[in-house]
Amino acid sequence: MAALPFEVLLGLYLGLLTGIVPAVVAWTLGFGFRYFTGITIPGFAVVVLGVAIAGVNGGLLGLIDQNVTQAPARVAVAVLVVFAITLYAHAQGDKLGANLPKRVSLRQLTERTLSTDVVELVGGRGQVRVRVTGEVADVEGYPPLPVDLRTTIREATWTFPADVPLSELETRVADRLRTDHDLSAVSVRLDERARAEVAAAPPLGALSKRVPSGERAVSLTTLVPTGLAPGDEVTVAAGDADSAVPAGEATDAETTDSEARAFEATVLGVKAAPTATADADAATDSATATDGGDDLPTPPRPTPTAAGGESRVTLAVDRADATALLSADPDRLVVRSRGVRREFELVSLLRRAGRRFRRLTVREGGALDGTTLGEASVRDTYGVAVLAVRQPSGTGGWKLAPEGSTELHAGDDLFAVGTRDELARFEEVVA
């Protein structure tokens, strides 16, 4: 019998030789199950399988040379080596399966970045100035841009953080243009030097896009409180203000349409306060008057608010109440309180945790069309949580905190929360 150190060396060699195949099998099982199903196979089961495969290999070697498996010390060391190799390979495969993205888009593979020459350090943070290069193009199928609006967009400059990819910068510039100028359509293409090629379409109606479906816009002159702004929810009392009842409710036979009526509405526009307009004009003049250097960006105008007193106000009311409100004599306008917005606090907490909200529409023939949330395993497969489902095509309406049995169809809106990467992967499948 050989000396013990020599037997240990032979055991190490035998373990490495017979443990290659078990290690490959263990890595494949660990990676495959974690990547495709999200399940981690118990390490003990994989090790038992690996030792069994190594025993078959050792048995085959024993057929060639019986001395290979006749030394107990050599076999014990070989089993320990196979055990360690198999367990390590399984752990590495499971780790790779958990970290490897399940869906990699072509855009992610060809992600572009900014050139370091255009990054400016301000307060220890990198920033980049985005400027429009060339002429602002028109969008096919839309009317051409007015000359003054085209000039304004071409001469605009925006400052954004430099630690985001170009695709994100393009989205932010497009959102800024759409918000500042109420554009119907806009597309932005940036190069590595933050030069933007812009194609935009002019606004197609301002008031009509703010009137909800099933409602009408009505303008009237009445006494309004100071600070009334678009978006406020109000109640317009007509006739006898003390006995006014909501529109649509049953009234006595002696009550006419112009008496004791209360109309619930949403403010679309008000006559702006003179002081707010004057301050905005002064701010604009001071911002554009420079000493010959770079022009300062024009600050956004404040939201127009009512100066108070007798003013002209435009309201969005129910279609059935529009005619009655026009024929009624408005007595007073009361602003309804919206209360404490706890949902904003929830959004803030989720953002601090690195989570985002996104509304997605299920496409026809997609992975979620005709299936349920439970069958799709949305949370386990994509890592996102569906907070609400809106089903305009069916009779379900809004479903908050939907259950796994909620069936989805094309056209349904999903409100999901997750990280940016998780929402991006989920959006590729859903929308």
C-alpha positions as CSV (number, residue, x, y, z in Angstrom):
1,M,0.0,0.0,0.0
2,A,1.3,3.4,-0.9
3,A,2.1,6.1,1.7
4,L,-0.8,8.3,3.0
5,P,0.4,11.6,1.3
6,F,0.7,9.8,-2.0
7,E,-2.9,8.3,-1.5
8,V,-4.2,11.8,-0.8
9,L,-2.6,13.1,-4.1
10,L,-4.1,10.3,-6.0
11,G,-7.5,10.9,-4.4
12,L,-7.3,14.6,-5.4
13,Y,-6.5,13.6,-9.0
14,L,-9.2,11.0,-9.0
15,G,-11.8,13.5,-7.6
16,L,-10.9,16.1,-10.2
17,L,-11.0,13.6,-13.0
18,T,-14.4,12.1,-12.0
19,G,-15.9,15.4,-10.9
20,I,-15.8,17.3,-14.2
21,V,-19.1,15.8,-15.5
22,P,-20.9,16.2,-12.1
23,A,-19.8,19.9,-11.9
24,V,-21.1,20.6,-15.4
25,V,-24.5,18.9,-14.6
26,A,-24.7,20.8,-11.2
27,W,-24.0,24.2,-12.9
28,T,-26.5,23.5,-15.6
29,L,-29.3,22.5,-13.2
30,G,-28.6,25.5,-10.9
31,F,-28.6,28.0,-13.7
32,G,-31.5,26.6,-15.7
33,F,-33.9,26.3,-12.8
34,R,-33.1,29.7,-11.3
35,Y,-33.1,31.5,-14.7
36,F,-36.3,30.0,-16.2
37,T,-38.4,29.3,-13.1
38,G,-36.9,31.4,-10.4
39,I,-36.5,28.3,-8.2
40,T,-33.3,27.3,-6.4
41,I,-32.7,23.5,-6.3
42,P,-31.6,22.3,-2.9
43,G,-27.8,21.8,-2.8
44,F,-28.0,18.5,-1.1
45,A,-30.0,17.0,-3.9
46,V,-27.5,18.3,-6.5
47,V,-24.6,16.9,-4.5
48,V,-26.1,13.5,-4.2
49,L,-26.7,13.4,-8.0
50,G,-23.1,14.6,-8.6
51,V,-21.6,11.9,-6.3
52,A,-23.7,9.3,-8.1
53,I,-22.4,10.4,-11.5
54,A,-18.9,10.5,-10.1
55,G,-19.4,6.9,-8.8
56,V,-20.3,5.8,-12.3
57,N,-17.2,7.4,-13.7
58,G,-15.0,5.8,-11.0
59,G,-16.6,2.5,-11.7
60,L,-15.7,2.8,-15.3
61,L,-12.1,3.6,-14.4
62,G,-12.1,0.6,-12.0
63,L,-12.9,-1.7,-14.9
64,I,-9.7,-0.5,-16.6
65,D,-7.6,-0.7,-13.4
66,Q,-8.9,-2.3,-10.3
67,N,-6.3,-0.6,-8.1
68,V,-8.0,2.8,-8.7
69,T,-10.9,2.1,-6.3
70,Q,-9.3,-0.4,-3.9
71,A,-7.6,2.2,-1.6
72,P,-10.2,3.5,1.0
73,A,-8.2,6.7,1.7
74,R,-8.0,7.5,-2.0
75,V,-11.7,7.0,-2.6
76,A,-12.6,9.1,0.5
77,V,-10.5,12.0,-0.7
78,A,-12.0,11.7,-4.2
79,V,-15.6,11.8,-2.8
80,L,-14.8,14.9,-0.8
81,V,-13.4,16.6,-3.9
82,V,-16.4,15.7,-6.0
83,F,-18.7,17.0,-3.2
84,A,-16.9,20.4,-3.1
85,I,-16.7,20.8,-6.9
86,T,-20.4,19.9,-7.3
87,L,-21.6,22.2,-4.5
88,Y,-19.5,25.1,-5.9
89,A,-20.6,24.7,-9.4
90,H,-24.3,24.6,-8.3
91,A,-23.9,27.8,-6.3
92,Q,-22.3,29.6,-9.2
93,G,-24.9,28.5,-11.7
94,D,-27.7,29.6,-9.3
95,K,-26.1,33.0,-8.8
96,L,-25.7,33.6,-12.6
97,G,-29.3,32.5,-13.2
98,A,-30.5,35.1,-10.6
99,N,-28.4,38.0,-11.9
100,L,-28.6,37.5,-15.7
101,P,-31.3,39.6,-17.3
102,K,-34.1,37.5,-18.7
103,R,-34.8,39.8,-21.6
104,V,-32.1,41.8,-23.3
105,S,-33.4,44.2,-26.0
106,L,-31.4,45.3,-29.0
107,R,-31.6,48.8,-27.7
108,Q,-29.8,47.8,-24.5
109,L,-27.1,46.1,-26.4
110,T,-26.5,49.2,-28.6
111,E,-26.9,51.7,-25.8
112,R,-25.1,55.0,-26.6
113,T,-23.4,57.3,-24.1
114,L,-22.4,60.9,-24.0
115,S,-19.0,62.1,-24.9
116,T,-16.9,63.3,-21.9
117,D,-16.1,66.5,-23.7
118,V,-19.6,67.9,-23.3
119,V,-20.0,67.1,-19.6
120,E,-19.8,70.1,-17.3
121,L,-19.1,69.7,-13.5
122,V,-21.4,71.9,-11.5
123,G,-21.4,71.4,-7.7
124,G,-19.6,68.1,-8.0
125,R,-22.2,66.7,-10.4
126,G,-22.0,66.2,-14.1
127,Q,-24.4,68.2,-16.3
128,V,-24.9,68.5,-20.0
129,R,-26.5,71.2,-22.1
130,V,-28.7,70.0,-24.9
131,R,-29.1,72.2,-28.0
132,V,-31.1,71.8,-31.1
133,T,-29.0,71.4,-34.3
134,G,-30.4,72.2,-37.7
135,E,-34.0,73.0,-38.5
136,V,-36.9,71.7,-36.6
137,A,-38.6,69.2,-38.9
138,D,-42.3,68.6,-39.2
139,V,-44.1,65.3,-38.3
140,E,-45.7,63.5,-41.2
141,G,-49.5,63.6,-41.0
142,Y,-49.6,66.8,-38.9
143,P,-49.8,70.5,-39.9
144,P,-46.5,72.4,-40.1
145,L,-45.2,74.2,-37.1
146,P,-45.7,78.0,-36.9
147,V,-42.7,80.0,-37.7
148,D,-42.4,81.6,-34.2
149,L,-42.8,78.2,-32.4
150,R,-40.2,76.6,-34.8
151,T,-37.8,79.4,-33.9
152,T,-38.4,79.1,-30.2
153,I,-37.7,75.4,-30.2
154,R,-34.6,75.8,-32.4
155,E,-33.1,78.4,-30.0
156,A,-33.9,76.6,-26.8
157,T,-31.3,75.1,-24.5
158,W,-31.9,72.5,-21.7
159,T,-29.7,71.3,-18.9
160,F,-29.9,67.7,-17.7
161,P,-27.8,65.3,-15.5
162,A,-25.0,63.6,-17.5
163,D,-25.2,60.3,-15.7
164,V,-28.1,58.9,-17.8
165,P,-28.0,57.2,-21.2
166,L,-28.8,59.0,-24.3
167,S,-32.1,57.2,-24.7
168,E,-33.2,58.6,-21.3
169,L,-32.1,62.1,-22.3
170,E,-34.1,61.8,-25.5
171,T,-37.2,60.9,-23.6
172,R,-36.6,63.8,-21.1
173,V,-36.1,66.4,-23.9
174,A,-39.3,65.2,-25.7
175,D,-41.3,65.4,-22.5
176,R,-40.0,68.9,-21.8
177,L,-40.9,70.1,-25.3
178,R,-44.3,68.4,-25.0
179,T,-45.0,70.1,-21.7
180,D,-43.6,73.6,-22.5
181,H,-45.3,73.9,-25.9
182,D,-48.3,71.5,-25.6
183,L,-47.1,69.7,-28.8
184,S,-49.3,67.1,-30.4
185,A,-46.3,64.9,-31.3
186,V,-42.5,65.2,-30.9
187,S,-39.5,63.0,-31.6
188,V,-35.9,63.7,-30.4
189,R,-32.6,62.2,-31.6
190,L,-29.4,63.0,-29.7
191,D,-25.8,62.3,-30.7
192,E,-22.9,61.8,-28.4
193,R,-22.3,65.6,-28.2
194,A,-25.8,66.3,-26.9
195,R,-26.9,67.8,-30.2
196,A,-30.6,67.2,-30.8
197,E,-32.5,66.6,-34.0
198,V,-36.1,67.5,-33.3
199,A,-39.3,66.8,-35.3
200,A,-42.5,68.3,-33.8
201,A,-46.2,68.9,-34.5
202,P,-48.1,71.9,-33.4
203,P,-50.8,71.8,-30.7
204,L,-54.2,70.7,-32.1
205,G,-56.7,72.4,-29.8
206,A,-56.0,73.4,-26.3
207,L,-59.3,73.3,-24.5
208,S,-60.8,70.3,-26.3
209,K,-58.0,68.0,-25.0
210,R,-58.8,69.0,-21.4
211,V,-62.5,68.3,-21.5
212,P,-63.1,64.7,-20.2
213,S,-65.2,62.3,-22.2
214,G,-68.9,62.7,-21.7
215,E,-68.6,66.3,-20.5
216,R,-69.0,69.8,-22.1
217,A,-67.1,73.1,-21.6
218,V,-69.3,76.0,-20.3
219,S,-68.2,79.6,-19.8
220,L,-70.0,81.9,-17.4
221,T,-69.4,85.0,-15.4
222,T,-69.8,84.7,-11.6
223,L,-68.3,85.6,-8.3
224,V,-65.1,83.5,-7.8
225,P,-62.6,83.3,-4.9
226,T,-59.1,84.6,-5.3
227,G,-56.6,81.9,-6.4
228,L,-59.0,79.7,-8.3
229,A,-57.0,77.8,-10.9
230,P,-57.5,75.2,-13.6
231,G,-58.0,71.7,-12.1
232,D,-60.0,72.9,-9.0
233,E,-63.3,71.0,-8.4
234,V,-66.2,73.4,-7.8
235,T,-69.9,73.4,-7.2
236,V,-72.0,76.1,-9.0
237,A,-75.2,77.0,-7.2
238,A,-78.0,78.4,-9.3
239,G,-81.3,79.9,-8.1
240,D,-81.9,79.8,-4.4
241,A,-78.4,79.0,-3.0
242,D,-79.7,77.9,0.4
243,S,-81.9,75.2,-1.1
244,A,-79.8,74.1,-4.0
245,V,-79.7,70.4,-4.7
246,P,-77.2,68.5,-6.9
247,A,-78.1,68.3,-10.6
248,G,-79.9,65.1,-11.5
249,E,-81.5,64.6,-8.1
250,A,-85.3,64.6,-7.7
251,T,-86.9,68.0,-6.8
252,D,-90.4,69.2,-6.0
253,A,-92.7,69.9,-8.8
254,E,-92.7,73.6,-8.0
255,T,-88.9,73.8,-8.6
256,T,-87.9,74.7,-12.1
257,D,-84.6,73.9,-13.9
258,S,-83.3,77.4,-13.0
259,E,-84.1,77.2,-9.3
260,A,-82.3,75.4,-6.5
261,R,-79.8,73.6,-8.7
262,A,-76.2,72.7,-7.9
263,F,-73.8,71.7,-10.7
264,E,-70.6,69.9,-10.0
265,A,-67.8,70.9,-12.3
266,T,-64.1,71.1,-12.9
267,V,-62.3,74.4,-13.7
268,L,-60.7,74.4,-17.2
269,G,-59.7,78.1,-17.3
270,V,-60.0,81.3,-15.4
271,K,-59.3,84.9,-16.1
272,A,-55.7,85.4,-14.9
273,A,-54.9,87.7,-12.1
274,P,-53.3,90.9,-13.4
275,T,-50.5,90.8,-10.8
276,A,-49.5,87.3,-11.9
277,T,-49.4,88.2,-15.5
278,A,-47.4,91.3,-14.8
279,D,-44.9,89.4,-12.7
280,A,-44.6,86.8,-15.4
281,D,-43.9,89.4,-18.0
282,A,-41.4,91.1,-15.8
283,A,-39.6,87.9,-15.1
284,T,-39.5,87.1,-18.9
285,D,-38.1,90.6,-19.7
286,S,-35.4,90.3,-17.0
287,A,-34.5,86.8,-18.1
288,T,-34.1,87.7,-21.8
289,A,-32.2,91.0,-21.2
290,T,-28.5,90.0,-21.0
291,D,-25.2,91.8,-21.4
292,G,-24.3,90.0,-24.6
293,G,-23.5,86.6,-23.1
294,D,-25.5,83.4,-23.3
295,D,-29.2,84.0,-23.1
296,L,-30.7,82.8,-19.9
297,P,-33.5,80.3,-20.1
298,T,-37.0,81.8,-20.0
299,P,-38.7,80.8,-16.7
300,P,-42.1,79.1,-17.1
301,R,-45.1,81.2,-16.6
302,P,-47.1,80.5,-13.4
303,T,-50.5,78.8,-13.7
304,P,-53.1,81.5,-14.3
305,T,-55.3,82.1,-11.3
306,A,-58.3,84.2,-10.7
307,A,-57.9,87.7,-9.2
308,G,-61.1,87.3,-7.2
309,G,-64.5,89.0,-7.6
310,E,-66.5,89.0,-10.7
311,S,-64.6,86.9,-13.3
312,R,-65.1,84.8,-16.3
313,V,-64.5,81.1,-15.7
314,T,-64.7,78.0,-18.0
315,L,-66.0,74.8,-16.5
316,A,-66.3,71.1,-17.5
317,V,-69.7,69.8,-16.6
318,D,-71.7,66.7,-17.4
319,R,-73.2,66.7,-20.8
320,A,-76.8,66.5,-19.4
321,D,-76.2,69.6,-17.2
322,A,-74.5,71.8,-19.8
323,T,-77.8,73.3,-21.2
324,A,-79.3,73.7,-17.8
325,L,-76.3,75.5,-16.4
326,L,-76.2,77.9,-19.4
327,S,-79.9,78.8,-18.9
328,A,-79.6,79.1,-15.1
329,D,-78.5,82.2,-13.2
330,P,-75.4,81.2,-11.3
331,D,-75.7,82.4,-7.7
332,R,-72.3,81.4,-6.3
333,L,-69.3,79.2,-7.0
334,V,-68.0,77.0,-4.1
335,V,-64.6,75.3,-4.3
336,R,-64.6,71.7,-3.0
337,S,-61.7,70.5,-0.9
338,R,-59.6,67.7,-2.2
339,G,-58.4,66.7,1.3
340,V,-55.0,65.3,2.2
341,R,-53.3,63.6,-0.7
342,R,-51.9,60.5,1.0
343,E,-51.1,58.9,-2.3
344,F,-48.4,61.5,-2.9
345,E,-46.7,60.4,0.3
346,L,-46.9,56.8,-0.9
347,V,-45.3,57.8,-4.3
348,S,-42.5,59.6,-2.5
349,L,-41.8,56.6,-0.3
350,L,-41.7,54.3,-3.3
351,R,-39.4,56.6,-5.2
352,R,-37.0,56.7,-2.2
353,A,-36.9,52.9,-2.4
354,G,-36.0,53.0,-6.1
355,R,-39.5,52.1,-7.4
356,R,-41.5,53.8,-10.2
357,F,-45.0,53.7,-11.4
358,R,-46.0,53.0,-15.0
359,R,-49.3,52.6,-16.9
360,L,-49.2,49.9,-19.6
361,T,-51.9,48.8,-22.0
362,V,-52.2,45.1,-22.9
363,R,-51.6,44.6,-26.6
364,E,-53.7,42.3,-28.7
365,G,-52.1,38.9,-29.1
366,G,-49.5,39.7,-26.4
367,A,-48.3,37.4,-23.6
368,L,-51.0,38.7,-21.2
369,D,-53.9,38.8,-23.6
370,G,-56.5,36.3,-22.6
371,T,-54.7,35.1,-19.5
372,T,-54.9,35.9,-15.8
373,L,-52.3,37.5,-13.5
374,G,-51.9,34.3,-11.6
375,E,-51.2,32.2,-14.8
376,A,-48.7,34.8,-16.0
377,S,-46.9,34.8,-12.6
378,V,-46.3,38.5,-13.0
379,R,-44.5,39.1,-9.7
380,D,-42.3,36.0,-9.9
381,T,-41.5,36.3,-13.6
382,Y,-41.0,40.0,-14.0
383,G,-40.5,41.3,-10.5
384,V,-43.2,43.9,-10.7
385,A,-46.5,44.3,-8.8
386,V,-49.7,45.2,-10.5
387,L,-51.6,47.7,-8.2
388,A,-54.7,48.2,-10.3
389,V,-56.3,47.1,-13.5
390,R,-58.7,49.2,-15.6
391,Q,-60.9,47.2,-18.1
392,P,-62.7,49.7,-20.3
393,S,-63.6,47.0,-22.8
394,G,-65.4,44.8,-20.2
395,T,-67.7,45.3,-17.3
396,G,-65.1,45.1,-14.6
397,G,-64.1,48.8,-14.5
398,W,-61.4,49.5,-11.9
399,K,-59.9,46.7,-9.9
400,L,-57.6,47.8,-7.1
401,A,-55.1,45.2,-5.8
402,P,-56.3,42.7,-8.3
403,E,-56.3,39.0,-7.5
404,G,-54.5,36.3,-9.4
405,S,-57.8,35.2,-11.0
406,T,-58.2,38.6,-12.7
407,E,-58.4,37.9,-16.5
408,L,-56.7,40.4,-18.8
409,H,-57.7,41.3,-22.4
410,A,-56.3,43.6,-25.1
411,G,-56.9,47.2,-24.3
412,D,-56.8,46.8,-20.5
413,D,-54.7,49.3,-18.6
414,L,-52.2,47.9,-15.9
415,F,-50.7,50.2,-13.2
416,A,-47.5,48.5,-12.2
417,V,-44.7,49.4,-9.8
418,G,-41.1,48.2,-9.9
419,T,-37.6,49.3,-10.7
420,R,-36.8,50.9,-14.1
421,D,-35.3,47.8,-15.5
422,E,-38.1,45.5,-14.3
423,L,-40.8,47.9,-15.7
424,A,-38.8,48.1,-19.0
425,R,-38.8,44.2,-19.3
426,F,-42.5,44.0,-18.3
427,E,-43.4,46.7,-20.9
428,E,-41.7,44.7,-23.7
429,V,-44.0,41.8,-22.9
430,V,-47.2,43.7,-22.2
431,A,-47.3,46.7,-24.4
